[in-house]
Amino acid sequence: MNSDFSFLFEKIMDRIEREKLKEKERKKLFLIFFLFFYSFLSLGIFSFFSFRAIVQQGFFYLFSLFFGSFFFLKDFLIFFFESFPSFFFFLFLFHLGLFLFSLKSILEKRQKIFFLK
């Protein structure tokens, strides 16, 4: 598993050197890499240290999966909101999407009722 991450890290370093990416793009690329690295690492740590417990009691694996997905989600949200202009703008877009989706479903229901008559 360690060799996979080192191979991935070398590929990212080669791409950065090849394309001479801008500083902001470099930071985003590294942030995405470390985000995935630490999320998988958190899954690996929990399952590695509790391997005997996993063999004896299977529900420890579910705990490790839950904690790993929680850490991944937390890191992803931090990355998303730091790269997004603001949290309120995201909320505005989210609620706008919900409104448009509900409006679309209401119009589709009305159209079905109209065609049934």
N, C-alpha and C positions, 0 to 999 in steps of 0.2 A: 504494500500500500504506500509505503514511503517512496519507493522508486517511481510510482505513478505520479505523485505530486512533484518530485524533483524533475521528472521528464516534462511535466506540464509547465513548471516554472522556467525550465530552460527554453521551452518553445516560446513562452511569453517574452523572455529576455531577448531571444533572437529576433522576434517580431519588432520589439521596441528599437533595437539597434538598426535593423534593416530599414524600417520606415521612418525613423527619426520623428517619432510622434511628438506632438506638442505636450507641454508639461501637464495640462489639464487632462488630456487623454491618457497620459501615462498613469496619473493618479487614479483615474476611473478604472483602468485596466487592472492595476494592482489591487484596488479595493475590491473589485469583483472576484479576483483570484483568491484573496485572503478571506473574503466572505464565504466562498465555497469551501476553502481549505479548513477554516475553523468550524464550519458547520459539520463537515464530515469528521473532523477531529473530535468534536464533542460526541458524536455518535460512537466513534471508535473507543474513546476513553471510557465511557460508561459500560460498553459491552466488554471491553478488555478486562477491566478490573473486577467485573462481576461475572466472569465467564463460568466459574463453578456454580454460582447461583443461577445462572441462565440454564445450565444443564439440569440442576436439581429442580428449580422452579421457573417455569417458562415466562411468568409474568414480569420478571425483571427486565427481559428484553423489551417489553412494551414500555416500561418506564424509561429505558434508555432512548427508545425511539421518540417518546413524547418530549423528553428534555432536549434531545438533539434538534427536533423540529422547532421547538420553542426558541432555541438559541439562533437557529437559522433565520426564523421569521423576525426576531428582534434585530439581527444584523442587517437583514434585507430592508426593514423599515427605516433603520438609521441611514443606510446608504440612499434609499429612495428619497427621504425627506431632505437630506443634505444636498442632493443633486437637483431637487425640485425647487422652483422659486419660493414657494411658501406653503405652509401646512394648510392655511385657509383657502388658498387657491385650489389645492387638491380636494378639500372638502366641497368646495363649490362645484368642481367638475364631477365629483362623485354623486352629489345630490342632483345635479343637472342630468346626469346619465340615468339615475333612478326615475326622475320625473319623466324623461323622454321615453324610457322603457315602459312605464306604467301608462303613459298616454298612448303609446303604440298598441298596447294590449287592449286598452279600452276601445280604441277605434276599430281594432280587429273584431272585437265582440259585437260592437254596434253594426259593423258591416255584415257579419254572419246573421244577426237577427233581421237586418233589412232584406237580405237575400232569401231568408226563410219565408218571409211574408209574401 
